[in-house]
Amino acid sequence: MNFDNSFLKKQISRGIKLLESGNLIDAGKIFKKLSQNKNSEITGFLFLGIIQIKKNNNTLAKEFFEKILNIDTEHQDANLNLGLIYFNENNFEKADFYFNKVIKINKFNINAHYHKGLINLFTKKHDAAKIQFNICKDIDKNFFHAYMNLGHIYLREKKFNNAIENYKKVIDIDQNNNNSKFNLSWCYFATSDLDRAFKYYEFRKEKTILREKLLKIKEKFQVKEWLGEDLNKQKIVIIGEQGIGDNIQFFRYLFSLIRKYDVKIFFYTEENLKFLFKNSPFEIISNLENISEVHYYQHLLSLPGILYRNNKEIQERISFIEIDKKNSEKWKKKLKYFKKPIIALNWQGNKDYLFDDKRSINLTNFENIIKIQKYDFISLQKNYGHEQIKKNNFSKYITDLSKEIDNGPNTFEDTISILSNIEMLVTSDTAIAHLAGTLNINTYLLLSYNPDWRWYIELKHKCFYPSIKIIQQDKMDDWDSALEKLEVELK
């Protein structure tokens, strides 16, 4: 059945409106009919493919776009959508093939250039990625995604001034872009511009999930955010946040508050973490049930910025973690069967962490270390990473304690006791580094070429952990250089 162009245009328009409103069923009916008409079949197939993408049915979506290419190999949108599907499936080789086809058809297609840039960024081909993002800027000077990703590349390369320039350009275009504001803090920490660093670090609150505890506080109390006011005779709740290591590292700032003020402090954290902070003069809580009055609140990681602004000092280490004597004695007896000085190893953080590739190390990199015969090696890996011992046939070199440690309700209960009974710890940048540093355990910390912002402060100011010696990559993704330095230290 043939229809005139006016009718087809009305049907296409109606189908698009239904699609935009989320009515995929009725939109699909219209585009299916259009796909059966020679004059509108390509349009029908295109939108049927888009509907399948919205339904997360990539296989069927591909079939519709491929039908278009059987009719017109140079169809820009069909090639682009195929590229985007393969990109989202992490099939970067196929995605790049289709993006190249799009660019050959239309060299000004910003979407294709941008995703080629992302492919190169994700595969760590930074120079190639820069070329694509700069093309995007040439096509559209207000395409802030290009500036943002250039900022990410320069940040990874430790070209902090270039990163700052690009992040500021993003903010000029999109004043509410909190991701770029937060990344500016990393750049400023790295260049020791701490006033600006702490200012922009506050934008982490907009890009992380901190709201649940705060909402509960605000629902129960008429409470103000503490920004440095006099706290004498007041009550304040400090909200724990982010990872376990962050809570361990920055808990020290609660001691700064009680040195300065006569103040009642509640530390609001998770139930399984209360154990870590029980040996302190603060009330450690995991709910608000028994609290009747609070005057102020603040997030834990905001305290360093507020107190630095007031006195330009960074709070040094405080040993607030109590070692359970009974549990420590139990582990002392277990570990006495090792005849050599014991080195505990920890190489893998949470594999789901966005930047895990910057901090976790494959156990195979430790092969020369674990074969040093003057030490016995034990693993403190729990959940992630311990399987690498068996996988790499390292069981005769490393004793795997994963099934024996920290099985109760208290986080790190056994790890703390073990650390108090060994020669030293070797670890990547995980919570155990902060645990060992707080306990004043001799530690080698293996860091990436461009580590987390706090280690820039530590490297320059030597304020966090006197017992930790940092060994850093010489260049990006080069763990061999770090492990070679460690091997020299241990021999």
Steps between C-alpha positions, in 0.01 A plus 500: 500500500638839400443824686580855402788684668266713709343193659840337564633814664198513732546134593871546565428806714234312695733204554780724625265672748386164635864389526597817688209454740617147579215322321722246328221258412290742294811663354619155395173428321531819296864445405436136414239614245739763369772234457265309269477794257778551245479877541551487878663164576836648602333739743292213637804276552693786661241570765426133556871464578489795737200347679695177548793695646259652751383147581866393548461249217822573315488186287170594341603866473806399300282301261290806420804724442663233283181482290548869430864446398388224260299770326742793549854420621568872550210566736651720768257431786500122451881490511509730801247297697683178427818665621329615821361153568839336459657777711257430785583130469872589536565356154723794418644354179158470334382829645803678355430342159152653488610837640762518225228433244291783645792743487570402139138583421501819709827628645308739725306230687595595856347189654725269300814703575411518870451126535820429309666724758343301782618173346855633492468633855373168634777311320757752632595641159507853634652679202242352263223589744619861518482528121136390499394724788672799340309429177180507708601843632557622145155376396327653802694728736229452765513119500612478862541119496812545288656742749407274790669196350806702405508600866482134602791412270721784620413414861613140444818624334570735797482802270297679761499850353365363170238305692398810696465699178264242349292447813453876533384511138239235583376713789486809278262308271313308769514678836332205675757243390600373844712218363745751351496708817588193705780407260640851537553415867724209402709731281533758775593239762769372264643851455471575876250780449313374805263792544352445154528123538287481813251748351437285192517176698163591647343423163553131572172526689320556172652199325491244781220345700517683831138593541338214691654571842468876451130470416442301818676769704299780344175310546560464874679822596498870426867493408750723321804409295814577699739726306738600779273664757570488875403153623536556872211342692357372170425155358611402152455185294781413259388281212737228386529471124650326199733203561625336817847647445358854485327452832813361663726772361289806578351393834804679646326832435245432771788534746575841348148609591514393864841664544350828389146481641304365793271308267303175496579305182299216348669304222232355271637197316411146396436237765789279386746792530411606857756253632785700346415820686381372837823598679432872466332777701215526250162333482505260205155443353343315208153648553339804665268317737654606832591858405261773607687814398751608236600856407729442201597236246793460264643230275826347615700588191396864520681543833854516352399793276322695773784460748768569238323821408515608865860413591675375181590171668437135417420275792772242554449133588320406821502139625134454582459131405509263795674164462299223664751325727319166502463485123855624449632224724301243303663614176841521662474128578380420147780697339778357718523201266657725240876487556597814305394864529147530364396736222126541444390572144194682368486571127137526391227747592134491406498400133177695446669830591508729195878558515601156626757470220693785666534336838467121477794288387497154347662252734728379221690828535611382847664179376858612573394648836332188637803289407730700729594225742570708809124562558179308542207654313134501601202641311249738656279495190134448578222460238693630198847390393577200719406264214810622314720305742369163384453613141869592470632198695634723778361298792848378601616861529195674653274378779140589416309611812184609318279231657626567853493875535230760565204263483315667786294819513798728568694631201873417508483345849749223412699714257579744782630217720708355218656836417608537862691171477696525174820654370339722236218550252526542123180637353340682211283807561214343695342543843762271654765765428307748715443237767872417518600867494267580786638204697856619422594171328809495277350513153603523137223666300505439124351793311416567138666771292214738576351388833206623700516865608580427866834341410612821332451670836687219676792508257546874550398558861579162664203544728285189485697182576863504623517118486411480130765511229358580158632326189353644181483405132755680281248528217135425432397133537856399586475279809825327409701809596329524838547132578866515396555782752322295767716199424813707561356623831420149624820322400 
